[in-house]
Amino acid sequence: MSELLPDLRQLRAFVAVADEGSFTMAAKKLFLTQSAISHSMKALEDSIGCKLLSRLGKKTVLTGEGAVLLKRCRTILQELEQAGRELDGMKRWGQARIRIGAPHSLCQFLLPTVLREFRDCFPRCEPSIEAGDTAGLIDRLADHELDVVLGLKPKETDDYESRTIFRDEMVFVLPPVHPWLETGEPTPSDLETVQFIIYAKATETHRLVERHFERMGVRPRAPLVLGDMEAIKEMSKIGMGVGVVAPWVARRELQEGTLVAMPMGAESLEREWAVFWNKGRPMSLIEETFAGIAAMVGEALGDAPIQYQPPR
């Protein structure tokens, strides 16, 4: 390899060509001319001492050496972008920022306590919050539009780093005069005829609930799907159906006795919540602190005892 190291403009152009598969599209993406991209790629290959790109019809593809370099280039550019964000925050009156993604339920029940504690540690840090489904937020994470995401942990986590912060168990919630409380356990027929009230479709929670019923061999009627936990609880209170929530979502109602919790069958439906960040980079001190506080607060939520009302 040549002793002449490539500059950042060449690396950015190389990544753009690899992503777009075209010199022309890479030039548009970087607001440069195609000639400038071509010169950058020639200079990069000369400095590296090997061919990085080749033509396959109308498409530009990576050589084996190019694929190796691309992986390293992404890490380098991501680290520089992160350093730039942190330095930019420090220049603004010693401030920094953290961009957080979390589902609506955590925004309501977990983040207020976390951010109160976090502010004591970093009073000049500016957190920004984006609410949404875990899968969508992780896509934003991959695009470097978020720094960390709190969400439900799927089985496969190869594309990002993650750390478990707490676990919980989903339960049925129903009004204290519900017929199921007479017997203490719904029959399979009950489960297939009752109106369940479930959180929004296209969310990990909704998918977990559907798979849980499949494992039980139950085919429930089409559920009432709501995008707000408060609405699920209120509908359950007035007997519109049986809600499916985590106990910490309905803690107040369960303590007051306006709702009663019941297990979701012999096999429990457990969830694992985690903090996610982009693979190949360590979390900053600010992100580590935020994740630690989230784990501490989340553990208290997940460990809260579930008070089941015995059958009458």
PyMOL commands that set and color helices and strands:
alter all, ss='L'
color gray80, all
select helices_A, chain A and resi 8-20+23-30+34-48+64-91+104-109+111-121+134-142+180-183+188-193+204-216+229-237+247-256+285-302
alter helices_A, ss='H'
color red, helices_A
select strands_A, chain A and resi 53-56+59-62+96-102+125-131+148-152+160-174+196-199+224-226+242-245+260-262+269-278
alter strands_A, ss='S'
color yellow, strands_A
deselect
rebuild
show_as cartoon
